[in-house]
């Protein structure tokens, strides 16, 4: 880095572009995912001169944001991406919104036209701050190079504290050329931003009292448990009380899926036992979850005046937003669970053993419905069988990314996640196309790990150009495409609710995915028979240094069950 300091006569005088690079180094950034363009060429020139972090050249700006997003999801470190002005920014918007909806810590650096040209409809100009304001935690337009270092420090601080989120820093080209003294702040204080501290002790006491009074308890854990690194503390609560636990789609892995106290994922495509227990419990302990529409359905149907709800969340705006709660605990999930576990251990009272045994007997009766069963004798490949085999071949220890659709739900239902940070998917925004760039970000973060992308033939085409990125960086990803020639979830809704009118959901003129993968220099496999699933999967994972695209031709008529129709309650499931 010596050349950066000696480029000008004063060793502390740096250009804005040099300052950006220095700030990233000071923050310990490992990877910057990006795509160059005119407004950021000064920054790219400085990136060329350094070796503190690695730049990953994607093939589309959307993929840069998705890859940085996935890096953050599987490490809990802030993801960083760099794109140019105008179309570079607008291409990144979907990725930014995706990360924002799932509270992912990220810093997005965008180029902007020179300050004197802002508002003049200059070439490749857009109002980045205005466009992204609704889909970020915060954003900045840096108009003076003297503010750049402090702004970068603020960006990382805001992105990683409180409820995590995306922070965007928009930097005009002339600011990257300007020179000023450089000093990176060690700490930052912001009068307008004070992250939540410890929870109120009185709220903890009320929660413990309710927990111990439960006859039909339920622990409902979401992505906040994972984002706060609180999985072990959640397990301590669940095992210490003996209570059943369910995870949201974003919370999978927060509590081990193979544990007997886990009743499966809940929600629109959750298990019968999870949804019934959620609906009929008398004390609900919601941890790092937000009662969204895909989890509880219609709040009117979920309401029960006799049920008591404890809600733990770092964001006060999420509490009683859709469902009124009885005990609101605002604080870091890990710290709150620590406090609750300590109080429970010290309490003289214990959970009602007889009532709990009766409750578990009821849950086991619901489990007996076997709501995830499917036809195992079918001569056509069932997608559930592919995911089961993926779990078996990887010993449940792979990082699994997914796109959005039926395949996402089957992956969530049939891959048993025992560890946090292993399930990477778009929950809030539901973005098709994320699977491949997500897998890239995970593989960069964990180069020696097995990383598989579960996708469909519709989703994979949305960012399929990233097969080129995978080739350039020799990423040995395994792509599991559940190819049913339909936009599967759209087709399922059209079957259930639109009189079997499959309007524009059939995927005609699909590419030969095997040849396409091979054209990028990867390995392609076509699997058409159930008896070939095992051999293909094992062969693919033996190829440790190659990307393998497995094109599984699956049953076109298969649907995801259970399903809670839109506007219905959790107990109104459509079963197999």
ZAMARGU-4260 file (C-alpha; in steps of 0.2 Angstrom, whole numbers, plus 5000, padded with zeros to 4 digits):
<rodrens>
0) 5000/5000/5000 | 5015/5011/5001 | 5012/5019/4983 | 4995/5025/4989 | 5004/5036/5003
5) 5018/5042/4992 | 5008/5047/4977 | 5007/5065/4983 | 5020/5075/4993 | 5011/5075/5010
10) 5010/5057/5016 | 4992/5060/5023 | 4986/5068/5007 | 4975/5056/4997 | 4963/5057/4983
15) 4945/5052/4986 | 4948/5036/4976 | 4963/5032/4987 | 4952/5036/5003 | 4939/5024/4997
20) 4952/5010/4996 | 4960/5015/5012 | 4943/5014/5021 | 4939/4997/5014 | 4956/4991/5020
25) 4953/4998/5037 | 4936/4989/5039 | 4944/4973/5035 | 4935/4970/5019 | 4940/4954/5010
30) 4930/4955/4994 | 4922/4969/4984 | 4909/4963/4971 | 4907/4975/4956 | 4907/4980/4938
35) 4917/4996/4932 | 4911/5011/4923 | 4916/5029/4919 | 4910/5036/4936 | 4920/5024/4946
40) 4936/5022/4936 | 4946/5032/4948 | 4942/5020/4962 | 4945/5005/4950 | 4962/5012/4946
45) 4967/5012/4965 | 4960/4995/4967 | 4972/4989/4954 | 4986/4995/4964 | 4982/4987/4980
50) 4981/4969/4987 | 4972/4972/5004 | 4956/4965/4997 | 4950/4956/4981 | 4939/4963/4968
55) 4927/4950/4960 | 4921/4955/4942 | 4903/4949/4939 | 4894/4950/4923 | 4879/4961/4929
60) 4877/4973/4943 | 4862/4964/4950 | 4873/4949/4953 | 4887/4960/4961 | 4874/4965/4975
65) 4867/4947/4977 | 4885/4940/4979 | 4889/4953/4992 | 4873/4950/5000 | 4876/4931/5001
70) 4894/4934/5008 | 4886/4944/5022 | 4872/4931/5025 | 4884/4917/5028 | 4898/4926/5038
75) 4888/4940/5046 | 4901/4952/5040 | 4896/4967/5029 | 4895/4963/5011 | 4903/4977/4999
80) 4899/4980/4981 | 4904/4994/4969 | 4895/5000/4953 | 4895/5014/4942 | 4882/5028/4940
85) 4866/5028/4930 | 4862/5010/4923 | 4875/5003/4935 | 4864/5009/4950 | 4847/5005/4942
90) 4854/4987/4938 | 4858/4985/4956 | 4842/4991/4963 | 4834/4974/4964 | 4849/4967/4973
95) 4848/4982/4985 | 4829/4979/4989 | 4832/4960/4991 | 4845/4963/5005 | 4835/4977/5013
100) 4820/4966/5015 | 4830/4953/5024 | 4840/4965/5035 | 4857/4961/5028 | 4872/4971/5032
105) 4879/4979/5016 | 4888/4994/5010 | 4885/4998/4992 | 4897/5011/4984 | 4890/5019/4968
110) 4898/5031/4956 | 4889/5048/4952 | 4892/5061/4938 | 4903/5076/4944 | 4895/5087/4956
115) 4893/5102/4944 | 4883/5090/4932 | 4871/5083/4945 | 4853/5088/4940 | 4858/5092/4922
120) 4853/5076/4915 | 4871/5072/4912 | 4877/5056/4903 | 4873/5041/4914 | 4866/5051/4928
125) 4851/5046/4939 | 4845/5052/4956 | 4853/5037/4966 | 4849/5044/4983 | 4830/5047/4978
130) 4829/5030/4969 | 4836/5020/4983 | 4829/5029/4998 | 4814/5017/5001 | 4825/5002/5000
135) 4840/5006/5011 | 4843/5008/5029 | 4852/5024/5025 | 4861/5033/5010 | 4873/5047/5008
140) 4878/5058/4993 | 4896/5064/4996 | 4898/5081/4989 | 4915/5085/4997 | 4930/5074/4998
145) 4934/5080/5016 | 4918/5071/5021 | 4922/5055/5012 | 4931/5045/5026 | 4919/5049/5040
150) 4905/5045/5028 | 4912/5028/5025 | 4914/5025/5043 | 4896/5030/5046 | 4891/5018/5032
155) 4899/5003/5040 | 4893/5008/5057 | 4875/5010/5052 | 4875/4994/5041 | 4881/4983/5055
160) 4873/4989/5071 | 4855/4989/5077 | 4844/4980/5065 | 4856/4977/5051 | 4853/4984/5033
165) 4860/4991/5017 | 4869/5008/5017 | 4873/5016/5000 | 4887/5029/4998 | 4885/5039/4981
170) 4902/5047/4976 | 4903/5059/4962 | 4918/5057/4950 | 4926/5074/4954 | 4925/5069/4973
175) 4936/5053/4969 | 4948/5065/4960 | 4949/5078/4974 | 4963/5078/4987 | 4962/5081/5006
180) 4970/5075/5022 | 4965/5057/5027 | 4962/5051/5044 | 4950/5036/5046 | 4940/5038/5062
185) 4942/5024/5075 | 4924/5026/5082 | 4909/5036/5077 | 4895/5045/5086 | 4879/5050/5078
190) 4867/5061/5087 | 4853/5055/5076 | 4857/5037/5077 | 4857/5027/5093 | 4856/5008/5091
195) 4845/4999/5104 | 4855/4994/5119 | 4850/4982/5133 | 4832/4977/5135 | 4821/4983/5150
200) 4823/4971/5165 | 4805/4972/5169 | 4800/4966/5152 | 4812/4951/5155 | 4803/4947/5171
205) 4786/4948/5163 | 4792/4937/5149 | 4799/4924/5161 | 4783/4923/5171 | 4772/4920/5155
210) 4784/4907/5149 | 4783/4897/5165 | 4764/4899/5165 | 4762/4891/5148 | 4751/4875/5146
215) 4753/4875/5127 | 4769/4884/5123 | 4777/4888/5106 | 4794/4895/5102 | 4793/4904/5085
220) 4811/4909/5079 | 4815/4920/5064 | 4830/4927/5054 | 4834/4939/5068 | 4841/4924/5078
225) 4853/4920/5065 | 4858/4938/5061 | 4862/4941/5080 | 4872/4925/5081 | 4860/4918/5094
230) 4856/4901/5089 | 4865/4893/5104 | 4855/4904/5116 | 4839/4899/5107 | 4844/4881/5109
235) 4847/4883/5127 | 4829/4891/5129 | 4821/4877/5119 | 4830/4863/5127 | 4829/4870/5145
240) 4810/4872/5144 | 4806/4857/5133 | 4795/4867/5122 | 4792/4865/5104 | 4801/4876/5092
245) 4797/4881/5074 | 4808/4892/5062 | 4802/4904/5048 | 4809/4902/5031 | 4823/4915/5035
250) 4826/4906/5052 | 4830/4889/5046 | 4845/4883/5055 | 4842/4894/5070 | 4836/4878/5079
255) 4842/4861/5073 | 4830/4853/5061 | 4834/4835/5066 | 4830/4839/5084 | 4815/4831/5091
260) 4808/4847/5098 | 4808/4855/5081 | 4791/4854/5073 | 4796/4860/5055 | 4795/4877/5046
265) 4779/4886/5048 | 4769/4897/5037 | 4761/4896/5019 | 4771/4880/5015 | 4775/4875/5033
270) 4771/4859/5041 | 4754/4854/5048 | 4761/4852/5065 | 4770/4868/5066 | 4755/4878/5059
275) 4742/4870/5071 | 4754/4872/5086 | 4757/4890/5081 | 4738/4893/5079 | 4732/4884/5095
280) 4746/4888/5108 | 4742/4898/5123 | 4759/4907/5125 | 4769/4911/5110 | 4787/4916/5111
285) 4792/4926/5095 | 4811/4928/5094 | 4818/4939/5080 | 4803/4936/5069 | 4790/4949/5062
290) 4773/4939/5060 | 4774/4943/5041 | 4760/4938/5029 | 4768/4922/5023 | 4770/4916/5041
295) 4753/4919/5050 | 4742/4922/5035 | 4728/4934/5039 | 4730/4942/5056 | 4711/4942/5058
300) 4712/4923/5058 | 4727/4922/5069 | 4720/4933/5083 | 4716/4924/5099 | 4711/4934/5115
305) 4716/4920/5126 | 4734/4918/5118 | 4748/4928/5126 | 4762/4934/5115 | 4780/4938/5120
310) 4789/4947/5105 | 4808/4949/5106 | 4815/4960/5092 | 4829/4973/5090 | 4817/4984/5079
315) 4803/4993/5089 | 4794/4996/5073 | 4792/4977/5070 | 4783/4975/5087 | 4764/4975/5086
320) 4765/4980/5068 | 4753/4966/5062 | 4749/4957/5078 | 4746/4965/5095 | 4758/4957/5108
325) 4757/4956/5127 | 4776/4958/5131 | 4787/4968/5120 | 4805/4966/5122 | 4816/4978/5112
330) 4834/4973/5111 | 4848/4962/5104 | 4841/4944/5102 | 4856/4936/5109 | 4857/4948/5124
335) 4838/4946/5128 | 4839/4927/5127 | 4854/4927/5138 | 4844/4936/5151 | 4829/4925/5149
340) 4839/4909/5151 | 4847/4916/5166 | 4831/4920/5175 | 4823/4903/5170 | 4837/4894/5178
345) 4836/4904/5194 | 4817/4903/5195 | 4809/4892/5208 | 4794/4888/5197 | 4796/4876/5182
350) 4786/4872/5167 | 4770/4862/5170 | 4776/4845/5166 | 4759/4837/5164 | 4752/4850/5153
355) 4767/4850/5142 | 4766/4831/5140 | 4748/4833/5134 | 4753/4847/5122 | 4767/4836/5115
360) 4755/4821/5113 | 4743/4833/5103 | 4758/4839/5092 | 4763/4821/5089 | 4746/4817/5083
365) 4747/4831/5071 | 4764/4825/5065 | 4756/4808/5061 | 4747/4817/5046 | 4764/4816/5037
370) 4760/4832/5028 | 4776/4831/5018 | 4773/4814/5010 | 4775/4812/4991 | 4774/4797/4979
375) 4791/4788/4980 | 4786/4775/4967 | 4783/4788/4953 | 4792/4784/4937 | 4795/4803/4935
380) 4808/4812/4945 | 4799/4820/4960 | 4808/4836/4966 | 4807/4831/4984 | 4817/4816/4981
385) 4831/4826/4973 | 4832/4838/4988 | 4832/4823/5000 | 4846/4815/4990 | 4856/4832/4991
390) 4854/4831/5010 | 4860/4813/5010 | 4875/4815/4999 | 4881/4831/5008 | 4878/4824/5025
395) 4867/4839/5029 | 4883/4850/5030 | 4883/4860/5013 | 4878/4878/5011 | 4862/4878/5001
400) 4857/4893/4991 | 4840/4894/4982 | 4831/4904/4969 | 4812/4908/4972 | 4798/4897/4968
405) 4793/4879/4971 | 4811/4873/4972 | 4814/4885/4986 | 4800/4878/4997 | 4805/4860/4993
410) 4823/4864/4998 | 4817/4872/5014 | 4805/4857/5018 | 4817/4843/5014 | 4835/4849/5018
415) 4837/4848/5036 | 4847/4863/5042 | 4855/4860/5059 | 4866/4875/5058 | 4863/4893/5056
420) 4870/4903/5041 | 4869/4888/5029 | 4852/4892/5021 | 4854/4907/5009 | 4838/4913/5000
425) 4827/4928/4997 | 4813/4929/5009 | 4806/4946/5010 | 4807/4951/4992 | 4806/4934/4984
430) 4819/4938/4970 | 4820/4926/4956 | 4838/4925/4950 | 4847/4926/4966 | 4852/4908/4968
435) 4868/4907/4957 | 4876/4924/4962 | 4871/4919/4980 | 4881/4903/4978 | 4896/4913/4971
440) 4896/4924/4987 | 4895/4909/4998 | 4909/4900/4989 | 4921/4915/4990 | 4917/4916/5009
445) 4920/4898/5011 | 4931/4892/4997 | 4933/4874/5004 | 4915/4871/5008 | 4902/4862/4997
450) 4890/4875/4990 | 4874/4870/4981 | 4861/4881/4972 | 4844/4873/4971 | 4835/4882/4957
455) 4822/4880/4943 | 4823/4882/4924 | 4815/4899/4925 | 4825/4907/4939 | 4842/4901/4934
460) 4840/4910/4917 | 4838/4927/4926 | 4857/4928/4931 | 4864/4914/4921 | 4877/4925/4913
465) 4886/4923/4930 | 4892/4905/4924 | 4905/4916/4916 | 4910/4923/4933 | 4911/4906/4940
470) 4922/4900/4926 | 4934/4915/4928 | 4936/4912/4947 | 4935/4893/4946 | 4921/4891/4958
475) 4916/4873/4960 | 4897/4876/4963 | 4884/4862/4961 | 4868/4868/4953 | 4853/4858/4956
480) 4840/4863/4943 | 4822/4856/4946 | 4817/4858/4928 | 4798/4855/4926 | 4797/4867/4911
485) 4785/4878/4921 | 4786/4893/4932 | 4781/4881/4945 | 4774/4892/4959 | 4764/4902/4946
490) 4757/4886/4938 | 4752/4880/4956 | 4743/4896/4960 | 4734/4895/4942 | 4729/4877/4946
495) 4722/4881/4963 | 4714/4898/4961 | 4713/4902/4942 | 4703/4887/4935 | 4719/4878/4927
500) 4722/4893/4916 | 4741/4892/4914 | 4743/4910/4907 | 4761/4912/4902 | 4768/4900/4915
505) 4774/4887/4903 | 4793/4889/4898 | 4794/4885/4880 | 4810/4885/4870 | 4822/4882/4885
510) 4840/4880/4882 | 4850/4864/4882 | 4857/4867/4900 | 4870/4854/4898 | 4877/4861/4882
515) 4875/4879/4889 | 4885/4874/4905 | 4898/4866/4894 | 4899/4881/4883 | 4905/4891/4898
520) 4918/4877/4902 | 4908/4868/4916 | 4901/4851/4918 | 4883/4847/4913 | 4872/4833/4917
525) 4855/4828/4911 | 4845/4817/4924 | 4828/4810/4918 | 4825/4794/4928 | 4823/4793/4947
530) 4835/4778/4948 | 4849/4790/4941 | 4847/4803/4955 | 4859/4795/4967 | 4873/4791/4955
535) 4872/4809/4947 | 4873/4818/4963 | 4887/4808/4970 | 4897/4810/4954 | 4894/4828/4954
540) 4900/4831/4972 | 4916/4820/4968 | 4921/4834/4956 | 4928/4845/4969 | 4936/4858/4957
545) 4922/4859/4944 | 4905/4868/4943 | 4892/4855/4939 | 4875/4859/4932 | 4863/4845/4935
550) 4847/4847/4925 | 4834/4836/4933 | 4818/4834/4923 | 4805/4833/4936 | 4786/4830/4937
555) 4777/4845/4929 | 4761/4842/4940 | 4770/4841/4957 | 4764/4854/4969 | 4771/4861/4986
560) 4760/4855/5001 | 4754/4860/5013 | 4748/4877/5007 | 4739/4890/5016 | 4729/4900/5003
565) 4731/4919/5003 | 4719/4927/5015 | 4716/4911/5025 | 4722/4906/5043 | 4736/4895/5047
570) 4724/4880/5051 | 4716/4882/5034 | 4729/4872/5025 | 4727/4863/5008 | 4735/4846/5012
575) 4742/4832/5000
</rodrens>
